[in-house]
Amino acid sequence: MAIHRMIMTVIGGGSVNWMPGLMKDIYLMDEIEGGEIRLVDPNHEHVSAVAAMLQRFNELKRKDYRITVFENRTEALKGANFVLTTFSPGAMDAFWNDLELPIKYGIRLPVSMTVGPSGISASLRTAPEAFDLVKEMEIYCPGAWLLNVTNPMSVVTRAMNMAAKQTRVIGLCHEFHCLPEYLGPMLGLNKPVGMNVLDYLYHWLPEQGFDYSVAGVNHFIWLTKANYRGKDMLPMIREYCRTHEQLPDDEKRSGSQSTGMYHNNGAAKFALCRQFGYLPLAGDRHLVEFHPALCNIRNGYGMKYGVIKTTVDSRRLSKINKLNHILRMTHEDDAIAWHRSGEELTEIIRAIVTDSSTTAIVNMPNQGQIPNLPNEIVVETLADVSKLGVSPRQAGPLPGAIASMVRLHADIHELTVRAALEGSRDLFVQALSLDPLSASADFSELVQLADELLSANRQWLPRFYTNGKKVAQ
């Protein structure tokens, strides 16, 4: 087996959420012996802790990665083979503004970072950074692969592709990995004990004769085809949703890993399937934000469907706990669980460096894989990835009502990315005014909400402000 080396630059390399799992995956790759991992992050405490953790990983897995923390992003990009993005301008302070300020206008989201005023506001901060990053990659590491896990996924990945000429951009999300949790009780296709979710989705299911398609936009994808040994299984899935309110509360069911505020039995999925005829596949916490009838004051902003708001305070506490875990791993106080996380990133890297191919769920511009959606908008479908590029699989047209919902949100994404890159308050207001979740506010208040969000986040919105003054209306 050939042994390879790589240079990976991580923008947001101090992410205590993403880096432990993703980097363990990297260190578990036998095909790569080392190279360099470059970390870029303004949070010096976090990025220093991650760097020390990686040095510990080097020792334990006998790898030869040079670990470097960079202040200058362009220096970190020079000659990189892969760039991983997991960043959030303003971090929790800006996120608090995105999530909490809309509440006084009647708009309360359980998660944010996707759609609604909170997701749109987050996009204004994040999309310009993503666009500028790719512009720099075109100069300093032309032809490198950009693997993005930064939210809001659709808008950020769209901004990246707008700047890309030689850069290969893939947006990655793991929400699709809930599929085995539903195929088990619905169709008896239980994930074998101990099997990795990627092996189940991309190898085991096809070997059993299960042929399927998923399509939509990030956090709003749908199972549009489900054939088992030549038989259409969608009627059986619809019947299961018709006769069940949700999955049974069984911690041992296939694929079930969520706990606490993230635990959910799919009541919103089942409700959508009953009324639209197809099963959506993102977590209910995200799904309810696409549909105001699932997230309003009458149903407790999704609580009727088992969705509990993830507060900013809980996220801050989670970061503290995860940072402490990193420190304990580094100093040998916590055991390191060397198992694959199930994220798709390393399988893609493995395929590229070994000149093989892998199946993945990807976010990328529509090239006809969903023919009844506009070209170039970022959609999420299955694809085949190799060093030659990404070949999206044809998903076919989305069913009528679902296509209408997805198209509306895709239009909002397009307005949002233009507002972000142009620094346009007017386009920001239009995006807010078009988003269904703004229905909880009074229409005349949306301009005020826009100005309040812009003002609160102005230090992370240079395209909207110069020297503290608004520059684009």
N, C-alpha and C positions, 0 to 999 in steps of 0.2 A: 504493500500500500504506500503510495506516495505521501510524503509529509510536506505540508505547506506552511508558509508564514504569511501573516497579513498585518496591515496597519489599519486599526479601527479608531476613528475619532468619535467620541460620544459628546454631543451637545446636550447639556443637562446631565453631565457625568456624576453629579452629586445626588442624583435621585435615589433616595433611600427606599422608595417604593419599587422601582424597576430594577435597579442595578444588582441586588443580590441574586435574584432569580435568573436574570438574563446572563449575567457573567458566569454563574455556575454552569449554565448551558454551554457557554463558550469554552470553559475549561474542561468540560466533559467531551469535547470533540477530539477524537483521536487523530483526525486527519490534519490538524493544525498544531504544530509544536510550540509556536510562539510568534514573536514579531513585536508589535508595539500597540498598547492601548493608551490613547490620549484622552484626557478628561478635561472638559471645559464647563465651568459652572461658577456663577458669582457667589454661591454660598460656600465660603472657604471651609467652614467646619464640616459640612457634609461631604464635600469633594475630597478633603483630606482623609476623612474616615473611609470613604470608598477606595481611595488609592491604597491605604494601608491594608484593607481587606483583600485587594487584588494581589498585593505582595504576599500575603499569607496563602492565597490560592496558588500562587506560583510555587511556593515551597511544598504544599501538600500534594499538588498534581504534577510536580516536576516539569513545569512549563517554563518557557523562556520568553515571557512577555516583558518588555520594558514598560513600566508604568510611569506616565508623565502627566503632570497637571499643568495646563496652559492658561495663561491670562489672556493671550491674544488668539482669537478664534482663527484668523487667517493662517497663523503659524501652525496651528493644530491641524489644519486641513491639508497642508502641503504633502502631496504624494499619498494621501489616504486611499485605501482600497474600498473601505466601507465607512459610511457615516451613519451613526445611530442618533436619532433625535428623540429626546424625552425631556422637554423644557417647558417652562411656563413663566413668561415675563410677569414679574410682580408676585409670583408664588401665592401663598395663602392670603396675603393682604389684599391683592387685587381680586382674588377669588371670592373673598368675603364681600367685596363691593358687587361683584357680578351676581352673587346668589342672594344676598340679603336686601340690597336696595330696592329691587322690584317688589318686595313683599308689601311695602306700604301702598303700592298701587294695586294690590290684590293678586299679584302673580307670585306663586310659591312653588318652586321646583324642588323635587327630592334630590336631584343629583347635579344638574347643570352640565356644562362643558360639552353640550351637543347642540341643542336647539333652544327656542324661546329667547327672551331678552338676555338671560344669563349666558347662554351659548353664543349668541351674537356678540355680546360685549367681550367675552373671552376671545372670540375670533379677531376682534379689532386689535387686541394686544399681540396676538400670536402669529397671524398670517403675515404681517410685514417682516417679522424676524425670519420666518420660514422662507419667504421670497428672497430676502437679502442673503441668506445662507446659501441658497442654490446659486445665486449670482456669483458668490465667492467660490463655490465649488467648481463652477465652469472655468475659473481661472487657475485655481490652485490644485485641483484634483479632477481634471476633466475625465469623464467616463466612469467615475466612481459610482458605487451603488449607495443610494440614500434609503435607509430603512426607518420609517417614521412610526412612532407609537404616540406622538403628541396629539392631544385633543385641542379643539374640536377637529376631529379627523378629516371630515369631508372638506372643510374650508382650508385647513392647513395644507392638506395634500394637493388641493387645487392650486393654491398659491405656489407651492413648490414646482408643480408641473408647468405653470405659466412662465417660470424662469428657466426651466430646464431645456437644454439643447442636447448636450452629451450625457448629462447626469441621468441615471436610471432611478426612478422614484417608485417606491412601493409603500403604501400605507397599510399597517398591520393592526388587527384588532382580534381579541380572543373571544368575543361574545358568541360567535358561532359554535364554540366548543361546548355549549349547553346541549347540542343536538342529541348525544347519547342518553341524556337524562329523560328525554321525551320518547325516543324510539324504543326504549326498553319497555315501558308499560303499554305504549300504544300499539307496537307491532311485534313485541317479543324479541327485538334485536338488541339484547342486552350487551353492553360492553364487557368482554371477558375480564375476569379479575386480574388486576396487575397490568393490563394492557394500557399503553400510552394513548391519550386521546387522538393524537395525530395518526398513529397506526390504525386506530379504529376507524376514523373518518375517511382516510385516503387509501387504505389497503384492505382492512378486514371487511368493511361494508361492500366494496366492489366484489371481493372474493365470494361473498354470500349471495351475490346477484342483485344487490340493491343499487339502483341507478337514480341519482337525484340531482336537482339543481337548486341553488339559492341565489337570490338577486334582490337588490334594493340599494339603499344608501346606508352608510355606517350607522349602527345601532337601530336600523329599521330594515332588516333583511327578512326575506320570506322564503319558506320552502315551497317552491312553485312546481316541482316535479318529484315524485316519490314512487318509483316502480320497483317492485320486488319480484324477481324472476318473471318479468314480463307483465305483471299485474299492477294496475294503478292502485296505490295505497292511500291516495288522498281521501277517498270516501270513508275509509276506516278511521283515518285521523280525525275527520270532521265528526264522525259518529262518537268517537271517544270524547271529543270536546263538548259535544251536545249532551252527553250523559254524565259528564264529570265537570264540576266547577273548577277543579285544579288537580294537580298530581297528588297522590296520597302523601301524607307527611311521614316519609320513611327515609331516615338518614342513610339507609343502606342501599337505596336505589341507585342504579347505574349512573355514574357521573356526578352525583350530588356531592358538592364540596362546600357550598356557601353556608355561612353561619352568621348569627347575630343580625345586624341591620341589613346584611346582604342576602340573608336567607329568604327564599321566595319559592312558591310552588306553582307559579305560572298562571295565576288566575287572570291576569290581564291578557296573556297569550291566548288562553282559552276563550275569553270574551271576544277578542278580535277574530279568532277563527270561526266562532259561531256566527258572526255577523258579516264577515267578508269571505269565508270559505277556505282560507289558507292560514297556515301556522307561521307566525313571525318567530324569529330565532334569537333576537337579542334579549338581554335580561329585562325583566319587567320594569326595573328601575329606570331604564332608558326608554322603553317603549311608551310608557304613560306620558312622557314629555312630548311625544309627537302628536298626541291626540287629546285635546282639552277635555273631552267628555270622560276621559280616564284620569284626569288630574285637575280637579276643581274643588271648590269648598264643599260641595254636596257629598263628595266621596272621600273627604279628608285628604285631598291632594294625593290620591293614590292609595291611602291607607286601607280603604275598602278592599283593595286588590293585594294587600300584603306588602305594599311598598312603603318603606319608612325613610324619611328624609335623612340624608347624610350631612350633618352639620359641619361647618367649618371648624368648630372647636374639636369635634371628633377626629377630623382629618389632621389637625395640628397634633393632637395627642398620639394619633397613629404614627405620625412622622417621628415623634420623640421616641416612641417604643421601637420603631424600626431602626433608628439611628443607634439606640442602645444595643440592639441585637447585633448590628454590624460591629460595634466596638467589642462586644463580648466574643463574637466569632474570631475577630482579629487577635484577641488576647487569650484565646483557647478556653474561655469560660463557657461558651456555648458550643455544643456539638454542631458540626456542619453536615446537613443532610444532602448527600450527593445524589440527587435524583433530577431527572429532566423536569422542567417546569411545565412543559406542554405548549410553550410559546412557539410560534412558527419561525422566528428569526434564525435560529441556528440551522434548521433544515434548509432554509434558503441559502445561507452562507455555504453550507456543506455542498449543495448542488452546484453553486457557482465555482468554488475552488477545485472541485473534483471533476468538473466537466460532465456532470450528470444532470438529472432533472427531478423536480419535486412538485407535488401539488400543494397549493396554498390557497387560503382565502385572502384576497387582496383588495385594496382600495386603489383605483387607478382611473384615468379618464375613459369615458365610454367611447369605444371604437366600434360600436355595433353589437356588443355582447348583450345589451338590453335594447333592442331596436326601437321600442316605442318611447325611449327617453332621448333627450337631446345629446348630440355628440359633445365630447370634451368635459361634460360635468363628471365629477368623480362618483363612481358607483362601486359597489362591493359585490364581487362574484368570485367563483372559483377560477383558478388560473394554473398554468404550468410555467415553472420558472427554471431557467438554466442560465449559463453564462452568456448565452446569446440574447437574453431578454425575457420579457414576460409575455406569455401568450394567453390572453383571457379566453375562457371557454364560453361558447355561446349559451346564454341562459334563456334565450327566447323572450318574447314580450311579457311584461308584467300584466296580470289580469286587470281589467278595467278600473274598478274603484281603487285598487291598490296602486295602480299606475298613476291615478290622479293625485293621491296623497303624496306619493314619492316625488312626482313632478313638481308639486307645490313646494316641498321642502328643498328640492334641488334649485328651484328658482330663487328661494330665499338665500341659499348658499351662494349663488352667483351674485346677488345684490350685496351680500355681506362681504365677499372677497373684494368686490370693487370698492365698497365703502372703506375697507381696511387699507387697501393699497393706495387709494386716492386721498385718504384722509377726509372723506366727505361726510359731513354731518347730515346732509339731506338724504343721501343713500342709506345711512344708518337709520334715520327715522323711517324711511320707506320699508326697510327690512323689518323693523319692529312692527310697523303697521300691517305688514302682510302675514307675520307669523301667527298661527292660530292661538298660541298660548297668550298672546296679548289681549285676547277676548276678555280676560278677567279684569282688565283695566278699562277705564273710560278712554275712548279714542282720543279725545282732546288732550289727555294727560301724557300721551306717548312722547311728545316733543320734550316735555319737562323731564320725563324719565331718561330720555336720550341724553339731555344736557347734564343731568345729575350723574349718570354713569361716566360720561366723558370727563367731567370735572373731577370725580373721585379717582379716576385712573389716569389722569393727564400725564403723570411722570412716565408712564409706559406707552404713551400715544404720541410719539414725536411727529407723526405725519398729520396729526390733528392740531398740534400746538407748536408754536415757535416762541421761545422765551416766555412761556406761560400764557401766550395769547392764541386764541383759536385762529387757524389759518384757512380752513375750508368749511364752507357752508353747504 
